[in-house]
Amino acid sequence: MHQEQELVKVFLELTDKVKSIETQLKQISLNERNPLGDIYLDTDEVCALLKICKRTLQKYRDESSISFILLGGKTLYKTSDIKEALEKNYQPALNS
């Protein structure tokens, strides 16, 4: 019983984080339209958005969990790729 409550709590926290990220991505999209059709974020912006450290983001790149662009020594991420990675790794609630 306690384990199920913990799972529900973790799921709700993850759902809130995904909603928060989606809201932030929408806000970025409204504020910073790119003439190329997508929005590009640097490492610091992605870390802040996902609330992770740079090492974790590097791990995601190493594992090919998230797509990125390496251009002249700068790493960029498309917001659509970030959203895709989140959706691909989404874990739905377990039906008991």
Gaussian input, Z-matrix of N, CA and C with variables (Angstrom, degrees):
# hf/3-21g

backbone

0 1
 N
 C     1     B1
 C     2     B2     1     A1
 N     3     B3     2     A2     1     D1
 C     4     B4     3     A3     2     D2
 C     5     B5     4     A4     3     D3
 N     6     B6     5     A5     4     D4
 C     7     B7     6     A6     5     D5
 C     8     B8     7     A7     6     D6
 N     9     B9     8     A8     7     D7
 C    10    B10     9     A9     8     D8
 C    11    B11    10    A10     9     D9
 N    12    B12    11    A11    10    D10
 C    13    B13    12    A12    11    D11
 C    14    B14    13    A13    12    D12
 N    15    B15    14    A14    13    D13
 C    16    B16    15    A15    14    D14
 C    17    B17    16    A16    15    D15
 N    18    B18    17    A17    16    D16
 C    19    B19    18    A18    17    D17
 C    20    B20    19    A19    18    D18
 N    21    B21    20    A20    19    D19
 C    22    B22    21    A21    20    D20
 C    23    B23    22    A22    21    D21
 N    24    B24    23    A23    22    D22
 C    25    B25    24    A24    23    D23
 C    26    B26    25    A25    24    D24
 N    27    B27    26    A26    25    D25
 C    28    B28    27    A27    26    D26
 C    29    B29    28    A28    27    D27
 N    30    B30    29    A29    28    D28
 C    31    B31    30    A30    29    D29
 C    32    B32    31    A31    30    D30
 N    33    B33    32    A32    31    D31
 C    34    B34    33    A33    32    D32
 C    35    B35    34    A34    33    D33
 N    36    B36    35    A35    34    D34
 C    37    B37    36    A36    35    D35
 C    38    B38    37    A37    36    D36
 N    39    B39    38    A38    37    D37
 C    40    B40    39    A39    38    D38
 C    41    B41    40    A40    39    D39
 N    42    B42    41    A41    40    D40
 C    43    B43    42    A42    41    D41
 C    44    B44    43    A43    42    D42
 N    45    B45    44    A44    43    D43
 C    46    B46    45    A45    44    D44
 C    47    B47    46    A46    45    D45
 N    48    B48    47    A47    46    D46
 C    49    B49    48    A48    47    D47
 C    50    B50    49    A49    48    D48
 N    51    B51    50    A50    49    D49
 C    52    B52    51    A51    50    D50
 C    53    B53    52    A52    51    D51
 N    54    B54    53    A53    52    D52
 C    55    B55    54    A54    53    D53
 C    56    B56    55    A55    54    D54
 N    57    B57    56    A56    55    D55
 C    58    B58    57    A57    56    D56
 C    59    B59    58    A58    57    D57
 N    60    B60    59    A59    58    D58
 C    61    B61    60    A60    59    D59
 C    62    B62    61    A61    60    D60
 N    63    B63    62    A62    61    D61
 C    64    B64    63    A63    62    D62
 C    65    B65    64    A64    63    D63
 N    66    B66    65    A65    64    D64
 C    67    B67    66    A66    65    D65
 C    68    B68    67    A67    66    D66
 N    69    B69    68    A68    67    D67
 C    70    B70    69    A69    68    D68
 C    71    B71    70    A70    69    D69
 N    72    B72    71    A71    70    D70
 C    73    B73    72    A72    71    D71
 C    74    B74    73    A73    72    D72
 N    75    B75    74    A74    73    D73
 C    76    B76    75    A75    74    D74
 C    77    B77    76    A76    75    D75
 N    78    B78    77    A77    76    D76
 C    79    B79    78    A78    77    D77
 C    80    B80    79    A79    78    D78
 N    81    B81    80    A80    79    D79
 C    82    B82    81    A81    80    D80
 C    83    B83    82    A82    81    D81
 N    84    B84    83    A83    82    D82
 C    85    B85    84    A84    83    D83
 C    86    B86    85    A85    84    D84
 N    87    B87    86    A86    85    D85
 C    88    B88    87    A87    86    D86
 C    89    B89    88    A88    87    D87
 N    90    B90    89    A89    88    D88
 C    91    B91    90    A90    89    D89
 C    92    B92    91    A91    90    D90
 N    93    B93    92    A92    91    D91
 C    94    B94    93    A93    92    D92
 C    95    B95    94    A94    93    D93
 N    96    B96    95    A95    94    D94
 C    97    B97    96    A96    95    D95
 C    98    B98    97    A97    96    D96
 N    99    B99    98    A98    97    D97
 C   100   B100    99    A99    98    D98
 C   101   B101   100   A100    99    D99
 N   102   B102   101   A101   100   D100
 C   103   B103   102   A102   101   D101
 C   104   B104   103   A103   102   D102
 N   105   B105   104   A104   103   D103
 C   106   B106   105   A105   104   D104
 C   107   B107   106   A106   105   D105
 N   108   B108   107   A107   106   D106
 C   109   B109   108   A108   107   D107
 C   110   B110   109   A109   108   D108
 N   111   B111   110   A110   109   D109
 C   112   B112   111   A111   110   D110
 C   113   B113   112   A112   111   D111
 N   114   B114   113   A113   112   D112
 C   115   B115   114   A114   113   D113
 C   116   B116   115   A115   114   D114
 N   117   B117   116   A116   115   D115
 C   118   B118   117   A117   116   D116
 C   119   B119   118   A118   117   D117
 N   120   B120   119   A119   118   D118
 C   121   B121   120   A120   119   D119
 C   122   B122   121   A121   120   D120
 N   123   B123   122   A122   121   D121
 C   124   B124   123   A123   122   D122
 C   125   B125   124   A124   123   D123
 N   126   B126   125   A125   124   D124
 C   127   B127   126   A126   125   D125
 C   128   B128   127   A127   126   D126
 N   129   B129   128   A128   127   D127
 C   130   B130   129   A129   128   D128
 C   131   B131   130   A130   129   D129
 N   132   B132   131   A131   130   D130
 C   133   B133   132   A132   131   D131
 C   134   B134   133   A133   132   D132
 N   135   B135   134   A134   133   D133
 C   136   B136   135   A135   134   D134
 C   137   B137   136   A136   135   D135
 N   138   B138   137   A137   136   D136
 C   139   B139   138   A138   137   D137
 C   140   B140   139   A139   138   D138
 N   141   B141   140   A140   139   D139
 C   142   B142   141   A141   140   D140
 C   143   B143   142   A142   141   D141
 N   144   B144   143   A143   142   D142
 C   145   B145   144   A144   143   D143
 C   146   B146   145   A145   144   D144
 N   147   B147   146   A146   145   D145
 C   148   B148   147   A147   146   D146
 C   149   B149   148   A148   147   D147
 N   150   B150   149   A149   148   D148
 C   151   B151   150   A150   149   D149
 C   152   B152   151   A151   150   D150
 N   153   B153   152   A152   151   D151
 C   154   B154   153   A153   152   D152
 C   155   B155   154   A154   153   D153
 N   156   B156   155   A155   154   D154
 C   157   B157   156   A156   155   D155
 C   158   B158   157   A157   156   D156
 N   159   B159   158   A158   157   D157
 C   160   B160   159   A159   158   D158
 C   161   B161   160   A160   159   D159
 N   162   B162   161   A161   160   D160
 C   163   B163   162   A162   161   D161
 C   164   B164   163   A163   162   D162
 N   165   B165   164   A164   163   D163
 C   166   B166   165   A165   164   D164
 C   167   B167   166   A166   165   D165
 N   168   B168   167   A167   166   D166
 C   169   B169   168   A168   167   D167
 C   170   B170   169   A169   168   D168
 N   171   B171   170   A170   169   D169
 C   172   B172   171   A171   170   D170
 C   173   B173   172   A172   171   D171
 N   174   B174   173   A173   172   D172
 C   175   B175   174   A174   173   D173
 C   176   B176   175   A175   174   D174
 N   177   B177   176   A176   175   D175
 C   178   B178   177   A177   176   D176
 C   179   B179   178   A178   177   D177
 N   180   B180   179   A179   178   D178
 C   181   B181   180   A180   179   D179
 C   182   B182   181   A181   180   D180
 N   183   B183   182   A182   181   D181
 C   184   B184   183   A183   182   D182
 C   185   B185   184   A184   183   D183
 N   186   B186   185   A185   184   D184
 C   187   B187   186   A186   185   D185
 C   188   B188   187   A187   186   D186
 N   189   B189   188   A188   187   D187
 C   190   B190   189   A189   188   D188
 C   191   B191   190   A190   189   D189
 N   192   B192   191   A191   190   D190
 C   193   B193   192   A192   191   D191
 C   194   B194   193   A193   192   D192
 N   195   B195   194   A194   193   D193
 C   196   B196   195   A195   194   D194
 C   197   B197   196   A196   195   D195
 N   198   B198   197   A197   196   D196
 C   199   B199   198   A198   197   D197
 C   200   B200   199   A199   198   D198
 N   201   B201   200   A200   199   D199
 C   202   B202   201   A201   200   D200
 C   203   B203   202   A202   201   D201
 N   204   B204   203   A203   202   D202
 C   205   B205   204   A204   203   D203
 C   206   B206   205   A205   204   D204
 N   207   B207   206   A206   205   D205
 C   208   B208   207   A207   206   D206
 C   209   B209   208   A208   207   D207
 N   210   B210   209   A209   208   D208
 C   211   B211   210   A210   209   D209
 C   212   B212   211   A211   210   D210
 N   213   B213   212   A212   211   D211
 C   214   B214   213   A213   212   D212
 C   215   B215   214   A214   213   D213
 N   216   B216   215   A215   214   D214
 C   217   B217   216   A216   215   D215
 C   218   B218   217   A217   216   D216
 N   219   B219   218   A218   217   D217
 C   220   B220   219   A219   218   D218
 C   221   B221   220   A220   219   D219
 N   222   B222   221   A221   220   D220
 C   223   B223   222   A222   221   D221
 C   224   B224   223   A223   222   D222
 N   225   B225   224   A224   223   D223
 C   226   B226   225   A225   224   D224
 C   227   B227   226   A226   225   D225
 N   228   B228   227   A227   226   D226
 C   229   B229   228   A228   227   D227
 C   230   B230   229   A229   228   D228
 N   231   B231   230   A230   229   D229
 C   232   B232   231   A231   230   D230
 C   233   B233   232   A232   231   D231
 N   234   B234   233   A233   232   D232
 C   235   B235   234   A234   233   D233
 C   236   B236   235   A235   234   D234
 N   237   B237   236   A236   235   D235
 C   238   B238   237   A237   236   D236
 C   239   B239   238   A238   237   D237
 N   240   B240   239   A239   238   D238
 C   241   B241   240   A240   239   D239
 C   242   B242   241   A241   240   D240
 N   243   B243   242   A242   241   D241
 C   244   B244   243   A243   242   D242
 C   245   B245   244   A244   243   D243
 N   246   B246   245   A245   244   D244
 C   247   B247   246   A246   245   D245
 C   248   B248   247   A247   246   D246
 N   249   B249   248   A248   247   D247
 C   250   B250   249   A249   248   D248
 C   251   B251   250   A250   249   D249
 N   252   B252   251   A251   250   D250
 C   253   B253   252   A252   251   D251
 C   254   B254   253   A253   252   D252
 N   255   B255   254   A254   253   D253
 C   256   B256   255   A255   254   D254
 C   257   B257   256   A256   255   D255
 N   258   B258   257   A257   256   D256
 C   259   B259   258   A258   257   D257
 C   260   B260   259   A259   258   D258
 N   261   B261   260   A260   259   D259
 C   262   B262   261   A261   260   D260
 C   263   B263   262   A262   261   D261
 N   264   B264   263   A263   262   D262
 C   265   B265   264   A264   263   D263
 C   266   B266   265   A265   264   D264
 N   267   B267   266   A266   265   D265
 C   268   B268   267   A267   266   D266
 C   269   B269   268   A268   267   D267
 N   270   B270   269   A269   268   D268
 C   271   B271   270   A270   269   D269
 C   272   B272   271   A271   270   D270
 N   273   B273   272   A272   271   D271
 C   274   B274   273   A273   272   D272
 C   275   B275   274   A274   273   D273
 N   276   B276   275   A275   274   D274
 C   277   B277   276   A276   275   D275
 C   278   B278   277   A277   276   D276
 N   279   B279   278   A278   277   D277
 C   280   B280   279   A279   278   D278
 C   281   B281   280   A280   279   D279
 N   282   B282   281   A281   280   D280
 C   283   B283   282   A282   281   D281
 C   284   B284   283   A283   282   D282
 N   285   B285   284   A284   283   D283
 C   286   B286   285   A285   284   D284
 C   287   B287   286   A286   285   D285

   B1=1.4526
   B2=1.5253
   B3=1.3265
   B4=1.4626
   B5=1.5291
   B6=1.3375
   B7=1.4569
   B8=1.5298
   B9=1.3187
   B10=1.4651
   B11=1.5219
   B12=1.3218
   B13=1.4648
   B14=1.5207
   B15=1.3240
   B16=1.4647
   B17=1.5269
   B18=1.3374
   B19=1.4625
   B20=1.5259
   B21=1.3064
   B22=1.4666
   B23=1.5216
   B24=1.3193
   B25=1.4665
   B26=1.5276
   B27=1.3311
   B28=1.4649
   B29=1.5209
   B30=1.3256
   B31=1.4610
   B32=1.5261
   B33=1.3194
   B34=1.4645
   B35=1.5214
   B36=1.3235
   B37=1.4617
   B38=1.5240
   B39=1.3300
   B40=1.4622
   B41=1.5265
   B42=1.3104
   B43=1.4608
   B44=1.5220
   B45=1.3197
   B46=1.4662
   B47=1.5218
   B48=1.3359
   B49=1.4632
   B50=1.5223
   B51=1.3308
   B52=1.4677
   B53=1.5308
   B54=1.3264
   B55=1.4675
   B56=1.5201
   B57=1.3156
   B58=1.4603
   B59=1.5265
   B60=1.3193
   B61=1.4613
   B62=1.5221
   B63=1.3141
   B64=1.4616
   B65=1.5268
   B66=1.3203
   B67=1.4608
   B68=1.5216
   B69=1.3284
   B70=1.4587
   B71=1.5222
   B72=1.3257
   B73=1.4629
   B74=1.5260
   B75=1.3250
   B76=1.4616
   B77=1.5208
   B78=1.3323
   B79=1.4641
   B80=1.5246
   B81=1.3108
   B82=1.4601
   B83=1.5166
   B84=1.3165
   B85=1.4590
   B86=1.5210
   B87=1.3106
   B88=1.4628
   B89=1.5233
   B90=1.3203
   B91=1.4608
   B92=1.5170
   B93=1.3110
   B94=1.4601
   B95=1.5238
   B96=1.2885
   B97=1.4614
   B98=1.5234
   B99=1.3037
   B100=1.4513
   B101=1.5221
   B102=1.3267
   B103=1.4657
   B104=1.5278
   B105=1.3241
   B106=1.4592
   B107=1.5235
   B108=1.3273
   B109=1.4513
   B110=1.5111
   B111=1.3145
   B112=1.4601
   B113=1.5180
   B114=1.3053
   B115=1.4576
   B116=1.5165
   B117=1.3227
   B118=1.4549
   B119=1.5211
   B120=1.3267
   B121=1.4576
   B122=1.5188
   B123=1.3390
   B124=1.4586
   B125=1.5265
   B126=1.3125
   B127=1.4661
   B128=1.5224
   B129=1.3245
   B130=1.4667
   B131=1.5267
   B132=1.3290
   B133=1.4660
   B134=1.5298
   B135=1.3301
   B136=1.4656
   B137=1.5318
   B138=1.3294
   B139=1.4728
   B140=1.5245
   B141=1.3179
   B142=1.4663
   B143=1.5287
   B144=1.3072
   B145=1.4613
   B146=1.5303
   B147=1.3223
   B148=1.4616
   B149=1.5275
   B150=1.3214
   B151=1.4767
   B152=1.5264
   B153=1.3368
   B154=1.4621
   B155=1.5235
   B156=1.3290
   B157=1.4654
   B158=1.5323
   B159=1.3243
   B160=1.4657
   B161=1.5242
   B162=1.3187
   B163=1.4640
   B164=1.5336
   B165=1.3104
   B166=1.4671
   B167=1.5215
   B168=1.3242
   B169=1.4664
   B170=1.5269
   B171=1.3321
   B172=1.4663
   B173=1.5306
   B174=1.3226
   B175=1.4697
   B176=1.5237
   B177=1.3259
   B178=1.4663
   B179=1.5277
   B180=1.3321
   B181=1.4718
   B182=1.5252
   B183=1.3446
   B184=1.4679
   B185=1.5236
   B186=1.3188
   B187=1.4691
   B188=1.5278
   B189=1.3258
   B190=1.4707
   B191=1.5200
   B192=1.3312
   B193=1.4636
   B194=1.5154
   B195=1.3335
   B196=1.4581
   B197=1.5274
   B198=1.3122
   B199=1.4624
   B200=1.5200
   B201=1.3238
   B202=1.4574
   B203=1.5180
   B204=1.3153
   B205=1.4608
   B206=1.5186
   B207=1.3195
   B208=1.4552
   B209=1.5198
   B210=1.3195
   B211=1.4545
   B212=1.5202
   B213=1.3165
   B214=1.4587
   B215=1.5166
   B216=1.3138
   B217=1.4528
   B218=1.5203
   B219=1.3159
   B220=1.4646
   B221=1.5259
   B222=1.3263
   B223=1.4575
   B224=1.5191
   B225=1.3262
   B226=1.4636
   B227=1.5250
   B228=1.3205
   B229=1.4603
   B230=1.5211
   B231=1.3437
   B232=1.4612
   B233=1.5236
   B234=1.3234
   B235=1.4639
   B236=1.5280
   B237=1.3124
   B238=1.4691
   B239=1.5293
   B240=1.3381
   B241=1.4667
   B242=1.5254
   B243=1.3335
   B244=1.4656
   B245=1.5246
   B246=1.3258
   B247=1.4681
   B248=1.5287
   B249=1.3240
   B250=1.4666
   B251=1.5327
   B252=1.3302
   B253=1.4687
   B254=1.5235
   B255=1.3215
   B256=1.4654
   B257=1.5250
   B258=1.3194
   B259=1.4655
   B260=1.5290
   B261=1.3328
   B262=1.4591
   B263=1.5295
   B264=1.3100
   B265=1.4654
   B266=1.5203
   B267=1.3142
   B268=1.4639
   B269=1.5251
   B270=1.3083
   B271=1.4633
   B272=1.5236
   B273=1.3288
   B274=1.4668
   B275=1.5251
   B276=1.3108
   B277=1.4644
   B278=1.5209
   B279=1.3071
   B280=1.4610
   B281=1.5158
   B282=1.3068
   B283=1.4674
   B284=1.5189
   B285=1.3203
   B286=1.4719
   B287=1.5017
   A1=110.44
   A2=116.11
   A3=120.63
   A4=110.73
   A5=116.42
   A6=120.89
   A7=110.57
   A8=117.24
   A9=120.81
   A10=110.93
   A11=116.36
   A12=120.27
   A13=110.57
   A14=116.59
   A15=120.77
   A16=110.38
   A17=116.87
   A18=120.86
   A19=111.07
   A20=116.98
   A21=121.16
   A22=109.72
   A23=116.81
   A24=121.30
   A25=110.86
   A26=117.13
   A27=121.54
   A28=110.15
   A29=117.10
   A30=120.45
   A31=111.20
   A32=117.02
   A33=120.47
   A34=111.19
   A35=117.31
   A36=120.81
   A37=110.55
   A38=116.98
   A39=120.78
   A40=111.18
   A41=116.63
   A42=120.53
   A43=110.51
   A44=116.74
   A45=120.71
   A46=111.12
   A47=117.09
   A48=120.40
   A49=110.96
   A50=116.79
   A51=120.31
   A52=109.96
   A53=116.91
   A54=120.43
   A55=110.64
   A56=116.93
   A57=121.41
   A58=110.66
   A59=116.25
   A60=120.54
   A61=110.20
   A62=117.07
   A63=120.85
   A64=110.62
   A65=117.10
   A66=121.51
   A67=110.57
   A68=116.44
   A69=120.33
   A70=111.07
   A71=116.95
   A72=120.09
   A73=111.34
   A74=116.90
   A75=120.06
   A76=110.62
   A77=116.33
   A78=120.47
   A79=110.62
   A80=116.75
   A81=120.68
   A82=109.43
   A83=116.09
   A84=121.15
   A85=111.62
   A86=116.79
   A87=120.58
   A88=111.85
   A89=116.73
   A90=120.99
   A91=114.36
   A92=117.91
   A93=120.12
   A94=111.51
   A95=117.24
   A96=120.45
   A97=109.34
   A98=115.66
   A99=122.43
   A100=108.23
   A101=117.90
   A102=119.69
   A103=113.02
   A104=118.02
   A105=121.03
   A106=112.04
   A107=117.02
   A108=120.47
   A109=115.55
   A110=118.76
   A111=120.82
   A112=108.36
   A113=116.04
   A114=121.34
   A115=107.53
   A116=115.71
   A117=121.63
   A118=109.44
   A119=115.84
   A120=122.00
   A121=109.04
   A122=115.83
   A123=118.72
   A124=109.69
   A125=115.62
   A126=121.18
   A127=112.27
   A128=117.19
   A129=120.32
   A130=111.61
   A131=116.62
   A132=120.44
   A133=111.41
   A134=116.56
   A135=120.15
   A136=110.30
   A137=116.26
   A138=119.68
   A139=110.64
   A140=116.87
   A141=120.27
   A142=110.72
   A143=116.50
   A144=121.33
   A145=111.79
   A146=116.40
   A147=121.11
   A148=112.76
   A149=115.83
   A150=121.94
   A151=110.82
   A152=114.28
   A153=121.57
   A154=108.36
   A155=116.30
   A156=120.16
   A157=109.50
   A158=115.51
   A159=120.61
   A160=111.43
   A161=116.94
   A162=120.55
   A163=110.94
   A164=116.93
   A165=120.49
   A166=110.34
   A167=116.25
   A168=119.64
   A169=110.22
   A170=117.10
   A171=121.02
   A172=110.32
   A173=116.40
   A174=120.99
   A175=110.44
   A176=116.99
   A177=120.78
   A178=110.77
   A179=116.52
   A180=119.70
   A181=110.32
   A182=116.40
   A183=120.85
   A184=111.76
   A185=116.67
   A186=122.10
   A187=112.30
   A188=116.81
   A189=122.70
   A190=111.57
   A191=116.41
   A192=120.91
   A193=111.63
   A194=116.03
   A195=120.38
   A196=108.37
   A197=116.10
   A198=121.02
   A199=109.72
   A200=115.96
   A201=120.36
   A202=110.20
   A203=114.70
   A204=122.60
   A205=106.70
   A206=116.82
   A207=121.04
   A208=106.66
   A209=116.27
   A210=121.62
   A211=109.05
   A212=115.72
   A213=120.08
   A214=113.61
   A215=117.45
   A216=121.23
   A217=114.38
   A218=117.04
   A219=120.66
   A220=108.51
   A221=115.75
   A222=121.12
   A223=108.93
   A224=115.31
   A225=121.67
   A226=109.62
   A227=114.27
   A228=121.35
   A229=108.76
   A230=116.53
   A231=119.98
   A232=108.41
   A233=115.96
   A234=119.43
   A235=110.80
   A236=116.90
   A237=119.20
   A238=111.07
   A239=117.45
   A240=120.69
   A241=111.49
   A242=116.44
   A243=120.54
   A244=109.53
   A245=115.19
   A246=119.49
   A247=110.44
   A248=116.93
   A249=121.27
   A250=111.01
   A251=117.20
   A252=121.01
   A253=110.61
   A254=116.66
   A255=120.21
   A256=110.84
   A257=116.24
   A258=120.05
   A259=111.48
   A260=116.41
   A261=120.75
   A262=111.28
   A263=116.64
   A264=121.35
   A265=113.40
   A266=116.35
   A267=121.28
   A268=109.75
   A269=116.04
   A270=122.05
   A271=108.46
   A272=118.12
   A273=119.71
   A274=111.30
   A275=115.03
   A276=121.28
   A277=109.82
   A278=114.32
   A279=119.84
   A280=109.03
   A281=116.35
   A282=120.46
   A283=108.40
   A284=115.76
   A285=119.60
   A286=110.68
   D1=-46.74
   D2=-179.22
   D3=-62.81
   D4=-38.75
   D5=-179.92
   D6=-64.78
   D7=-38.99
   D8=177.85
   D9=-64.12
   D10=-40.19
   D11=178.21
   D12=-63.91
   D13=-39.65
   D14=177.56
   D15=-63.64
   D16=-43.13
   D17=178.83
   D18=-61.97
   D19=-42.44
   D20=178.25
   D21=-63.06
   D22=-43.88
   D23=179.56
   D24=-60.95
   D25=-46.83
   D26=179.45
   D27=-63.18
   D28=-42.84
   D29=179.24
   D30=-60.66
   D31=-44.90
   D32=179.74
   D33=-63.63
   D34=-38.97
   D35=177.45
   D36=-63.74
   D37=-43.76
   D38=178.63
   D39=-64.68
   D40=-40.68
   D41=177.64
   D42=-60.32
   D43=-43.63
   D44=178.07
   D45=-61.98
   D46=-41.23
   D47=179.93
   D48=-65.03
   D49=-43.02
   D50=179.42
   D51=-62.70
   D52=-42.32
   D53=178.06
   D54=-63.16
   D55=-40.60
   D56=179.14
   D57=-63.62
   D58=-44.10
   D59=178.92
   D60=-64.22
   D61=-42.26
   D62=178.74
   D63=-61.04
   D64=-42.80
   D65=177.99
   D66=-62.34
   D67=-44.28
   D68=179.78
   D69=-64.60
   D70=-40.73
   D71=178.27
   D72=-64.03
   D73=-39.74
   D74=177.00
   D75=-62.99
   D76=-42.05
   D77=179.56
   D78=-63.98
   D79=-43.02
   D80=177.61
   D81=-61.11
   D82=-43.12
   D83=-179.44
   D84=-60.50
   D85=-40.07
   D86=179.73
   D87=-70.97
   D88=-35.79
   D89=-173.96
   D90=-87.27
   D91=-28.33
   D92=-171.42
   D93=-131.38
   D94=68.26
   D95=177.99
   D96=-68.44
   D97=134.30
   D98=179.92
   D99=-104.46
   D100=133.50
   D101=-179.76
   D102=-62.98
   D103=-17.30
   D104=178.77
   D105=-84.09
   D106=-4.11
   D107=174.75
   D108=97.71
   D109=-6.96
   D110=178.21
   D111=-137.70
   D112=165.90
   D113=179.31
   D114=-108.58
   D115=135.02
   D116=-178.50
   D117=-112.45
   D118=131.44
   D119=179.44
   D120=-114.87
   D121=147.10
   D122=175.14
   D123=-87.92
   D124=179.23
   D125=-176.08
   D126=-58.07
   D127=-45.85
   D128=-178.84
   D129=-61.95
   D130=-40.72
   D131=-179.73
   D132=-66.06
   D133=-40.94
   D134=179.56
   D135=-67.12
   D136=-42.15
   D137=178.43
   D138=-60.64
   D139=-42.82
   D140=178.85
   D141=-65.94
   D142=-41.63
   D143=-178.87
   D144=-63.53
   D145=-44.69
   D146=-177.34
   D147=-90.11
   D148=-6.36
   D149=-178.15
   D150=56.78
   D151=51.61
   D152=177.45
   D153=-130.24
   D154=165.94
   D155=177.74
   D156=-89.71
   D157=167.80
   D158=-178.37
   D159=-62.51
   D160=-35.31
   D161=-179.80
   D162=-64.49
   D163=-39.78
   D164=177.78
   D165=-64.77
   D166=-42.00
   D167=178.05
   D168=-63.38
   D169=-39.93
   D170=176.30
   D171=-60.61
   D172=-41.18
   D173=178.04
   D174=-61.25
   D175=-42.61
   D176=177.70
   D177=-60.59
   D178=-39.57
   D179=177.48
   D180=-66.11
   D181=-46.22
   D182=-179.12
   D183=-59.51
   D184=-36.08
   D185=-179.14
   D186=-85.91
   D187=0.89
   D188=-175.83
   D189=59.15
   D190=32.16
   D191=177.72
   D192=-80.47
   D193=-22.46
   D194=-178.47
   D195=-139.47
   D196=135.41
   D197=179.28
   D198=-78.37
   D199=152.44
   D200=179.60
   D201=-154.10
   D202=166.86
   D203=178.05
   D204=-121.00
   D205=130.16
   D206=175.42
   D207=-109.89
   D208=111.72
   D209=-174.72
   D210=-131.00
   D211=110.84
   D212=177.71
   D213=57.97
   D214=36.87
   D215=179.04
   D216=84.52
   D217=-3.37
   D218=178.71
   D219=-106.23
   D220=135.54
   D221=179.37
   D222=-99.96
   D223=127.90
   D224=179.85
   D225=-124.15
   D226=153.53
   D227=-178.97
   D228=-132.27
   D229=133.21
   D230=174.94
   D231=-80.39
   D232=137.45
   D233=179.61
   D234=-60.42
   D235=-34.15
   D236=179.02
   D237=-65.65
   D238=-33.78
   D239=177.28
   D240=-70.01
   D241=-36.13
   D242=177.80
   D243=-64.23
   D244=-47.22
   D245=179.65
   D246=-61.67
   D247=-41.80
   D248=179.12
   D249=-61.03
   D250=-42.71
   D251=179.24
   D252=-63.69
   D253=-40.55
   D254=178.46
   D255=-64.32
   D256=-45.26
   D257=-178.76
   D258=-66.84
   D259=-37.02
   D260=-179.89
   D261=-65.54
   D262=-31.38
   D263=-177.67
   D264=-99.23
   D265=9.58
   D266=179.42
   D267=-65.73
   D268=132.74
   D269=178.61
   D270=-112.96
   D271=109.01
   D272=-179.72
   D273=-68.36
   D274=160.34
   D275=179.55
   D276=-64.31
   D277=145.68
   D278=176.56
   D279=-79.91
   D280=130.25
   D281=177.09
   D282=-85.06
   D283=118.86
   D284=-178.93
   D285=-97.70

